[in-house]
Amino acid sequence: MVGHPAPDFSLTDINGQVRRLSDYRGRTVVLEWTNPECPIVQKHYRSGNMPALQKSATADGVVWLSINSGHPGAEGDYAPGQVAQWLDSTGARPTAYMRDRDGAVGRLYGARATPHMFVIAGDGTLVYAGAIDSIPSADPADIAQATNYVRAALDAVKAGRPVAVPTSRAYGCAVKY
């Protein structure tokens, strides 16, 4: 899929607003598959890594869409109020958080892990798909030594350069389809 148009989709966020990928044409978009109970997701949120990346990206005009494709009752399938509390407690600031409970959007993108990250350039081309970084571990101490693939992809898109590492293997918990 990298190098091709990102598939359009429509999901309702936890505030009841319908979000369509096509509504963000002309802007860089990050899709983050997440699960608040996954230890790898917790590593990146509790350490402040993911919230800092979200804040930096959205301050730069990037649209950040967090998606949970867990089926009803799955680990991390929080009700909207619980999601809002979790986002607040971690300092997370995505543009929107959406529940994809039937897994249709997750399957459309081939999301396999949480977090599984996708970066879409303003022209709608998928330019990165994979892990958040280069060290697949649950140890927060590894974050400082890791190459953050998402940050690198966003920097490349902003500079008008090709993404140096357009794909990597996502690591984390399996998406709970």
C-alpha positions in Angstrom: 0.0 0.0 0.0 2.9 2.4 0.6 3.3 4.6 -2.4 -0.4 4.2 -3.4 -3.4 6.3 -2.4 -4.6 5.6 1.1 -8.0 4.0 1.2 -10.7 6.4 2.3 -12.9 5.5 5.3 -15.5 7.0 7.6 -15.7 6.5 11.3 -17.5 8.3 14.1 -15.2 9.6 16.9 -15.9 9.3 20.6 -17.6 12.7 20.5 -20.1 11.7 17.8 -18.5 13.5 14.9 -18.1 11.6 11.6 -14.5 11.7 10.4 -13.7 10.8 6.8 -10.1 10.5 5.7 -11.0 12.4 2.5 -12.0 15.4 4.6 -8.4 15.9 5.4 -7.1 16.0 1.8 -4.3 18.5 1.5 -3.1 17.8 5.1 -0.7 15.2 6.4 -2.5 12.5 8.4 -1.3 10.0 11.0 -3.3 6.9 11.6 -2.4 5.2 14.9 -4.0 1.9 15.8 -4.2 1.7 19.6 -5.4 -0.3 22.6 -5.1 1.4 26.0 -4.5 -1.9 27.7 -1.6 -3.1 25.5 1.7 -2.9 27.3 3.5 -1.5 24.3 0.9 1.2 23.9 1.2 1.9 27.6 5.0 2.2 27.2 4.6 4.9 24.6 1.9 6.8 26.4 3.1 6.5 30.1 6.6 7.6 29.0 5.1 10.7 27.3 6.5 9.6 23.9 3.2 9.2 22.0 1.5 12.3 23.6 4.6 14.4 22.8 4.7 13.2 19.2 0.9 13.9 18.9 1.3 17.4 20.3 4.3 18.2 18.1 2.6 16.9 14.9 -0.8 18.5 15.5 0.9 21.8 16.3 2.5 21.5 12.9 -0.9 21.1 11.2 -0.9 17.2 11.1 -4.2 15.4 11.6 -3.7 12.6 14.1 -6.4 9.9 14.1 -6.3 7.2 16.8 -8.2 4.1 16.0 -9.1 1.1 18.1 -10.3 -1.8 16.0 -11.1 -4.1 19.0 -14.4 -6.0 18.8 -17.1 -5.2 21.4 -15.9 -6.4 24.8 -12.3 -6.9 23.7 -9.3 -5.8 25.8 -9.1 -2.0 25.6 -12.6 -1.6 24.0 -13.4 1.4 26.3 -16.6 3.3 26.2 -16.3 6.9 25.0 -16.1 8.3 28.5 -13.4 5.9 29.5 -11.4 6.8 26.4 -11.7 10.5 27.2 -10.4 9.8 30.8 -7.5 7.6 29.5 -6.5 10.3 26.9 -6.6 13.0 29.6 -4.7 10.9 32.1 -1.9 10.3 29.6 -1.8 13.8 28.2 -2.7 12.4 24.8 -3.9 14.9 22.2 -4.9 13.2 19.0 -7.2 15.1 16.6 -9.8 12.3 17.2 -10.1 8.9 18.7 -12.4 6.5 16.9 -13.7 3.0 17.7 -13.7 0.6 14.7 -15.6 -2.2 16.5 -16.3 -4.2 13.4 -12.7 -4.0 12.3 -13.5 -2.9 8.8 -11.0 0.0 8.7 -8.3 -1.9 10.5 -8.6 -4.7 8.0 -8.7 -2.2 5.1 -5.3 -0.9 6.2 -3.9 -4.3 7.4 -3.4 -3.1 10.9 -1.9 -6.0 12.9 -0.5 -4.5 16.1 -1.0 -1.8 18.6 0.5 0.6 17.9 0.5 0.2 14.1 1.3 3.6 12.5 0.5 5.0 9.0 1.5 8.4 7.6 -0.5 9.8 4.7 0.9 12.8 2.7 -1.4 15.7 1.8 -1.9 14.3 -1.7 -3.5 11.2 -0.2 -0.5 8.9 -0.7 0.4 6.5 2.0 4.1 7.2 2.7 4.8 5.2 5.8 3.4 2.0 7.4 4.8 0.2 10.4 6.2 0.6 13.9 6.5 3.8 15.8 10.2 3.2 16.2 13.1 0.9 15.7 13.4 -1.0 19.0 10.6 -3.5 19.5 10.5 -3.7 23.3 8.2 -2.9 26.2 11.0 -1.1 28.0 10.5 2.7 28.1 14.3 3.1 28.5 14.7 2.0 24.9 12.8 5.0 23.5 15.7 7.4 23.8 17.9 5.1 21.7 15.3 4.2 19.1 14.8 5.8 15.7 11.3 7.2 15.7 10.1 6.2 12.3 6.9 8.3 12.5 8.7 11.5 13.4 11.2 10.8 10.6 8.4 10.3 8.1 6.6 13.5 9.2 9.9 15.5 8.9 10.5 14.1 5.4 6.9 14.9 4.3 7.3 18.5 5.7 10.6 18.9 3.9 9.2 17.5 0.6 11.7 14.6 0.7 10.9 10.9 0.2 10.5 8.9 3.5 13.8 7.1 4.0 12.2 4.1 5.8 8.7 3.8 4.2 7.9 0.5 5.9 8.8 -1.4 9.0 7.4 -4.3 11.0 4.9 -3.1 13.5 5.3 -4.5 17.0 3.0 -4.6 20.0 -0.2 -6.4 20.8 -2.4 -8.0 18.2 -5.3 -6.0 17.1 -8.4 -7.5 18.8 -10.6 -8.1 15.7 
